[in-house]
């Protein structure tokens, strides 16, 4: 698995945990979802890479 696939899986898990956390009013699931979404951004986000120079 490359970083892009792991990022997509982490984002999907984050959204699932967010929905569970909001529907059950459980803050643990919400914190877990924040962790997964941040991991997704760090692993696959283009904003972390410096811009290319031509």
Secondary structure by P-SEA (a helix, b strand, c coil): ccaaaaaaaaaaaaaaaaaaaaaaccaaaaaaaaaaaaaaaaaccccccccccc
